[in-house]
Amino acid sequence: MFYKKVLSPILFRKDPEAAHESAIKLLSIAGIFPSFSNTHPFTHPSLQTEVAGITFPNPVGLAAGCDKNAKAVRVWPIFGFGFVETGTITAQPQPGNPKPRVFR
């Protein structure tokens, strides 16, 4: 209800990329609080998936483009993701794709 009535109208007034960055920032702040980041979603053994000897709580993952700098990594399991792929490491900084990169 809070998202629909308060956050959504604010975020939809912003440019999509700015809204995404605002959401990541809010989630990163929320991840600081132990009561929020220690919350675990419902899990079930039938959802467990093993790939290359690694066991994941479920097969649904979050792609690197969503949180490429791993700012909100503590909160993603709360949303039910079984794994999170963050950005990559390169020898030299990369400029990234030209804007606009985020669309509605």
Helices and strands as residue ranges (DSSP letters): H 2-2, I 3-7, H 8-13, H 16-30, H 34-37, G 45-47, E 49-51, E 54-56, E 61-62, G 76-79, E 83-84
